[in-house]
Amino acid sequence: WAPGDLFSTKDRYIRRNTDYRSVFAEIFTRHFGDDPSLLESIIPGYTEAVQANPTEFQSLGIL
């Protein structure tokens, strides 16, 4: 990581790179086999969050 990549603008907290909802989305779709179109009903606000911060919702490849 480049200097400062881990911390927020105030250097107080570790900067978030992955939204926890992307982890759950991957579990629901890849492990349980749920259709991605159902994610909004399973995780309310998911679609809006993905549109607002697409880099935080990259596939993690955990499954």
Secondary structure, DSSP 8 states (H G I E B T S, - for coil): --TTTTB-TTSSSB---S-HHHHHHHIIIIIS---GGGHHHHSTTHHHHHHH-GGGG------
